[in-house]
């Protein structure tokens, strides 16, 4: 009897080891494949294309890391984060607007001509203030109802961007958004902007890492596992959820400010609900409750988004739909064979 028990224990340990090795190999292969694709793109399309991919990646990675703090570490499935992204983008676009609008025949807006680095903090703080207000309301809801109210926030945000024409120019959008200026030097070059965007990503990633490795982060994980048990142990669950919600919104606003300045034009179509659902999909793709997974998921999405433009058998008019189909198929495969995503710790 003792021998059989010992054999069963050893067999269980071997199976556990095989499982860990298998998971580790999947994560390793995911990293290697994405890295190989990045290097391949650099050599195939040249340095200019690589710089563009890098900038898009930095912006989406900031967004993904911010949302993963809420979805992955706290267990709050939000589809409204695109609203905070839009607040940051429109804040920078409006505050840096110049008199060029007097030359347009469409609706004009008040001009402020702020520098980028003065407008960006305003957008970040404004997004945090909005998150604080809506977060107080959202804290009353859980699970499926929380998803629905965040869904409503995304729709309300889009309609505000579209219909507040006196501030946002509505469907006409805002043109000529200012580029950052550092010590009298405007970052007009794409490489310079990439370096700045990567620096912002590094700051956001370090802040996120500091949060999740602290006692604050451990409480967030406890809330994810069992909110009622965390409350029983004396933690003010609503305060923790509200705090991470506000921090996450401010990070998303930073990404929005970078986005509007880089593209130099924004309109409400950049902040539709589909973009928010796409963002949630990227978080799931990379994996919940992992910062590195967020970066990997963002890079995978950017490679998929940009790479499909060069497939000869897909007409240009169908590239957008093909991207969505490919991402959807990839998510279905992951849900079937690896529900925790490429690098995740938890299943959705």
C-alpha positions as CSV (number, residue, x, y, z in Angstrom):
1,X,0.0,0.0,0.0
2,X,2.8,2.3,0.9
3,X,4.6,1.4,-2.3
4,X,1.6,2.2,-4.4
5,X,1.1,5.5,-2.6
6,X,4.7,6.4,-3.2
7,X,4.5,5.5,-6.9
8,X,1.3,7.6,-7.3
9,X,3.0,10.6,-5.6
10,X,6.0,10.2,-7.9
11,X,3.8,9.9,-11.0
12,X,1.9,13.0,-9.9
13,X,5.1,14.9,-9.5
14,X,6.3,13.8,-12.9
15,X,3.0,15.0,-14.5
16,X,3.2,18.3,-12.7
17,X,6.8,18.7,-14.0
18,X,5.7,17.9,-17.5
19,X,2.9,20.4,-17.3
20,X,5.3,23.1,-16.1
21,X,7.8,22.3,-18.8
22,X,5.0,22.4,-21.4
23,X,3.7,25.8,-20.2
24,X,7.3,27.1,-20.1
25,X,7.9,25.9,-23.6
26,X,4.7,27.6,-24.9
27,X,5.8,30.9,-23.3
28,X,9.3,30.6,-24.7
29,X,8.1,29.7,-28.2
30,X,5.6,32.6,-28.1
31,X,8.5,35.0,-27.3
32,X,10.8,33.6,-29.9
33,X,8.2,33.6,-32.6
34,X,7.2,37.3,-32.0
35,X,10.8,38.3,-31.8
36,X,11.6,36.5,-35.0
37,X,8.7,38.2,-36.7
38,X,9.9,41.6,-35.5
39,X,13.4,41.0,-36.8
40,X,12.0,39.7,-40.1
41,X,9.9,42.8,-40.6
42,X,12.9,45.1,-39.9
43,X,15.0,43.4,-42.6
44,X,12.1,43.1,-45.0
45,X,10.5,46.5,-44.9
46,X,13.4,48.6,-43.7
47,X,14.1,50.8,-40.7
48,X,11.4,53.3,-41.4
49,X,8.7,50.7,-41.2
50,X,10.2,49.3,-38.1
51,X,10.1,52.7,-36.4
52,X,6.4,53.0,-37.3
53,X,5.7,49.6,-35.8
54,X,7.6,50.5,-32.7
55,X,5.6,53.7,-32.1
56,X,2.3,51.9,-32.7
57,X,3.4,49.2,-30.3
58,X,4.4,51.6,-27.6
59,X,1.0,53.3,-27.6
60,X,-1.0,50.1,-27.7
61,X,1.3,48.5,-25.1
62,X,0.7,51.4,-22.6
63,X,-3.1,50.8,-23.2
64,X,-2.8,47.1,-22.7
65,X,-0.7,47.4,-19.5
66,X,-3.2,49.9,-18.1
67,X,-6.2,47.7,-18.8
68,X,-4.5,44.5,-17.5
69,X,-4.2,46.2,-14.1
70,X,-7.9,46.3,-14.0
71,X,-8.9,43.1,-15.8
72,X,-6.0,40.8,-15.0
73,X,-5.0,41.7,-11.5
74,X,-8.3,42.9,-10.1
75,X,-10.8,40.8,-12.1
76,X,-12.9,43.8,-13.3
77,X,-13.8,43.2,-17.0
78,X,-14.0,46.7,-18.4
79,X,-14.8,47.5,-22.0
80,X,-14.9,51.2,-21.5
81,X,-11.2,52.0,-21.3
82,X,-11.3,53.5,-24.8
83,X,-13.1,56.4,-23.3
84,X,-10.1,57.4,-21.1
85,X,-7.9,56.9,-24.1
86,X,-10.1,59.4,-26.0
87,X,-10.0,61.9,-23.1
88,X,-6.2,62.0,-23.2
89,X,-6.2,62.3,-26.9
90,X,-8.7,65.1,-27.1
91,X,-7.2,67.0,-24.2
92,X,-3.8,67.2,-26.0
93,X,-5.4,68.0,-29.4
94,X,-7.7,70.8,-28.0
95,X,-5.1,72.4,-25.7
96,X,-2.4,72.4,-28.4
97,X,-4.7,73.6,-31.2
98,X,-3.6,76.7,-33.1
99,X,-5.1,79.4,-35.3
100,X,-4.9,77.2,-38.4
101,X,-8.6,76.4,-37.8
102,X,-9.5,79.9,-39.0
103,X,-8.5,78.8,-42.5
104,X,-10.9,75.9,-42.5
105,X,-14.5,76.2,-43.7
106,X,-15.7,73.7,-41.2
107,X,-16.5,74.3,-37.6
108,X,-13.8,76.0,-35.6
109,X,-12.9,75.6,-32.0
110,X,-11.2,77.9,-29.4
111,X,-7.4,77.8,-29.8
112,X,-5.0,77.6,-26.8
113,X,-1.6,76.8,-28.3
114,X,-0.3,75.0,-25.2
115,X,2.9,73.0,-25.5
116,X,2.5,69.2,-25.6
117,X,4.1,68.6,-22.2
118,X,1.8,71.1,-20.6
119,X,-1.3,69.6,-22.3
120,X,-0.5,65.9,-21.6
121,X,-0.6,66.2,-17.7
122,X,-3.9,68.0,-18.0
123,X,-5.3,65.1,-20.0
124,X,-4.0,62.6,-17.6
125,X,-5.4,64.4,-14.6
126,X,-8.8,65.0,-16.3
127,X,-9.0,61.3,-17.1
128,X,-8.2,60.5,-13.5
129,X,-10.9,62.8,-12.3
130,X,-13.5,61.3,-14.7
131,X,-12.5,57.8,-13.6
132,X,-12.9,58.8,-10.0
133,X,-16.4,60.0,-10.5
134,X,-17.6,57.1,-12.7
135,X,-15.6,54.7,-10.5
136,X,-17.7,55.6,-7.4
137,X,-20.8,54.6,-9.4
138,X,-19.2,51.5,-10.9
139,X,-18.1,50.2,-7.5
140,X,-21.7,49.4,-6.8
141,X,-21.7,46.7,-9.5
142,X,-20.0,43.4,-10.1
143,X,-19.4,40.8,-12.7
144,X,-21.8,41.0,-15.7
145,X,-23.4,44.2,-14.6
146,X,-20.0,45.9,-14.3
147,X,-19.3,44.9,-17.9
148,X,-22.6,46.5,-19.0
149,X,-22.0,49.8,-17.2
150,X,-18.5,50.0,-18.6
151,X,-20.0,49.3,-22.1
152,X,-22.3,52.2,-21.5
153,X,-19.4,54.5,-20.5
154,X,-17.7,53.7,-23.8
155,X,-20.8,54.6,-25.8
156,X,-21.4,57.8,-23.8
157,X,-17.7,58.9,-24.4
158,X,-18.0,58.3,-28.1
159,X,-21.2,60.4,-28.3
160,X,-19.6,63.2,-26.4
161,X,-16.6,63.3,-28.7
162,X,-19.0,63.2,-31.7
163,X,-21.6,65.7,-30.6
164,X,-19.6,68.3,-28.5
165,X,-18.7,70.0,-31.8
166,X,-17.9,73.4,-30.1
167,X,-15.0,71.7,-28.3
168,X,-14.1,68.6,-30.4
169,X,-15.2,69.7,-33.9
170,X,-17.3,66.6,-33.9
171,X,-17.0,64.4,-37.0
172,X,-14.6,66.9,-38.7
173,X,-11.9,66.0,-36.2
174,X,-9.0,68.0,-35.0
175,X,-6.0,68.6,-37.4
176,X,-2.4,69.6,-36.9
177,X,-2.1,68.4,-33.3
178,X,1.3,69.7,-32.0
179,X,4.3,67.5,-31.7
180,X,6.3,67.5,-28.4
181,X,9.0,70.1,-27.9
182,X,12.0,69.4,-25.7
183,X,14.4,72.3,-24.9
184,X,13.3,74.2,-28.0
185,X,13.6,71.2,-30.2
186,X,10.4,69.8,-31.8
187,X,10.3,66.1,-32.2
188,X,9.3,66.0,-35.8
189,X,11.4,63.0,-36.7
190,X,9.8,59.5,-36.4
191,X,12.8,58.1,-34.6
192,X,12.8,60.8,-32.0
193,X,9.1,60.3,-31.3
194,X,9.6,56.5,-31.1
195,X,12.3,57.1,-28.4
196,X,9.9,59.3,-26.4
197,X,7.0,56.8,-26.8
198,X,9.2,53.9,-25.6
199,X,10.4,56.1,-22.6
200,X,6.7,56.6,-21.7
201,X,6.1,52.9,-22.0
202,X,9.0,52.1,-19.8
203,X,7.7,54.5,-17.1
204,X,4.2,53.0,-17.3
205,X,5.6,49.5,-17.1
206,X,7.8,50.3,-14.1
207,X,4.9,51.9,-12.3
208,X,2.7,48.9,-13.1
209,X,5.4,46.5,-11.9
210,X,5.9,48.5,-8.7
211,X,2.1,48.2,-8.1
212,X,1.7,44.5,-8.7
213,X,4.8,43.5,-6.7
214,X,3.8,45.6,-3.6
215,X,1.3,44.8,-0.8
216,X,-1.2,46.9,-2.7
217,X,-0.9,44.5,-5.7
218,X,-1.2,41.5,-3.5
219,X,-4.5,42.9,-2.2
220,X,-5.7,43.4,-5.8
221,X,-4.9,39.7,-6.5
222,X,-6.8,38.7,-3.4
223,X,-9.8,40.8,-4.6
224,X,-9.7,39.0,-7.9
225,X,-9.7,35.6,-6.2
226,X,-12.4,36.3,-3.6
227,X,-13.6,39.8,-3.0
228,X,-15.7,38.9,0.0
229,X,-12.9,37.1,1.7
230,X,-10.6,40.1,1.2
231,X,-13.3,42.3,2.8
232,X,-13.6,39.9,5.8
233,X,-9.9,40.3,6.5
234,X,-10.4,44.1,6.9
235,X,-9.4,45.4,3.5
236,X,-11.5,48.2,2.1
237,X,-12.2,46.5,-1.3
238,X,-14.0,49.4,-2.9
239,X,-11.1,51.8,-2.1
240,X,-8.6,49.4,-3.7
241,X,-10.7,48.9,-6.8
242,X,-11.3,52.6,-7.2
243,X,-7.6,53.4,-6.8
244,X,-6.5,51.0,-9.5
245,X,-9.3,52.1,-11.7
246,X,-8.1,55.7,-11.5
247,X,-4.4,54.8,-12.0
248,X,-5.3,52.7,-15.0
249,X,-7.4,55.5,-16.6
250,X,-4.5,57.9,-16.2
251,X,-2.2,55.5,-18.0
252,X,-4.7,55.1,-20.8
253,X,-5.0,58.9,-21.1
254,X,-1.2,59.1,-21.5
255,X,-1.4,56.7,-24.4
256,X,-4.2,58.8,-25.9
257,X,-2.1,62.0,-25.7
258,X,0.8,60.2,-27.5
259,X,-1.6,58.9,-30.1
260,X,-3.1,62.3,-31.0
261,X,0.3,64.0,-31.2
262,X,1.8,61.2,-33.3
263,X,-1.0,61.0,-35.9
264,X,-1.6,64.8,-35.8
265,X,-5.3,64.2,-36.4
266,X,-8.1,62.6,-34.4
267,X,-11.8,62.2,-34.8
268,X,-14.4,60.2,-32.9
269,X,-14.0,57.1,-35.1
270,X,-10.7,56.4,-33.3
271,X,-12.6,55.8,-30.1
272,X,-15.5,53.6,-31.1
273,X,-16.6,50.6,-29.0
274,X,-15.0,48.2,-31.4
275,X,-11.6,49.6,-30.4
276,X,-12.3,48.9,-26.7
277,X,-13.3,45.3,-27.4
278,X,-10.2,45.0,-29.5
279,X,-8.1,46.2,-26.5
280,X,-9.7,43.6,-24.2
281,X,-8.9,41.0,-26.9
282,X,-5.2,42.0,-26.8
283,X,-5.1,41.7,-23.0
284,X,-6.6,38.2,-23.3
285,X,-4.1,37.3,-26.1
286,X,-1.1,38.3,-24.1
287,X,-2.4,36.9,-20.8
288,X,-4.1,38.1,-17.7
289,X,-2.1,39.4,-14.7
290,X,1.3,39.7,-16.5
291,X,3.0,42.8,-17.6
292,X,5.3,41.0,-20.0
293,X,2.2,39.3,-21.5
294,X,0.7,42.7,-22.1
295,X,3.7,43.8,-24.0
296,X,3.8,40.5,-26.0
297,X,0.1,40.7,-26.8
298,X,0.5,44.3,-28.0
299,X,3.4,43.4,-30.2
300,X,1.6,40.4,-31.6
301,X,-1.4,42.6,-32.5
302,X,0.7,45.2,-34.1
303,X,2.5,42.7,-36.2
304,X,-0.8,41.2,-37.2
305,X,-2.3,44.6,-38.0
306,X,0.5,45.9,-40.0
307,X,1.7,42.6,-41.6
308,X,-1.6,41.8,-43.2
309,X,-1.4,44.9,-45.3
310,X,1.4,43.2,-47.3
311,X,-0.4,39.9,-48.0
312,X,-0.9,39.8,-51.8
313,X,-4.0,37.7,-51.8
314,X,-6.0,40.1,-49.6
315,X,-7.4,43.2,-51.4
316,X,-6.7,46.5,-49.7
317,X,-10.4,47.2,-49.1
318,X,-10.7,43.9,-47.0
319,X,-7.6,44.2,-44.9
320,X,-9.4,45.7,-41.9
321,X,-12.0,42.9,-41.9
322,X,-9.3,40.3,-42.4
323,X,-7.4,41.6,-39.3
324,X,-10.5,41.2,-37.2
325,X,-11.1,37.7,-38.5
326,X,-7.5,36.6,-37.9
327,X,-7.5,38.0,-34.4
328,X,-10.9,36.4,-33.7
329,X,-9.6,33.0,-34.9
330,X,-6.5,33.4,-32.8
331,X,-8.5,34.1,-29.7
332,X,-10.8,31.1,-30.3
333,X,-7.7,28.8,-30.7
334,X,-6.3,30.2,-27.4
335,X,-9.6,29.8,-25.6
336,X,-9.6,26.1,-26.7
337,X,-6.0,25.2,-26.0
338,X,-4.6,27.9,-23.7
339,X,-7.3,29.9,-22.0
340,X,-4.8,31.9,-19.9
341,X,-3.3,33.5,-23.1
342,X,0.3,33.4,-24.3
343,X,1.9,34.4,-20.9
344,X,-1.0,34.6,-18.5
345,X,-1.4,33.2,-15.0
346,X,-5.2,33.0,-14.9
347,X,-8.0,32.0,-17.1
348,X,-10.6,34.5,-18.2
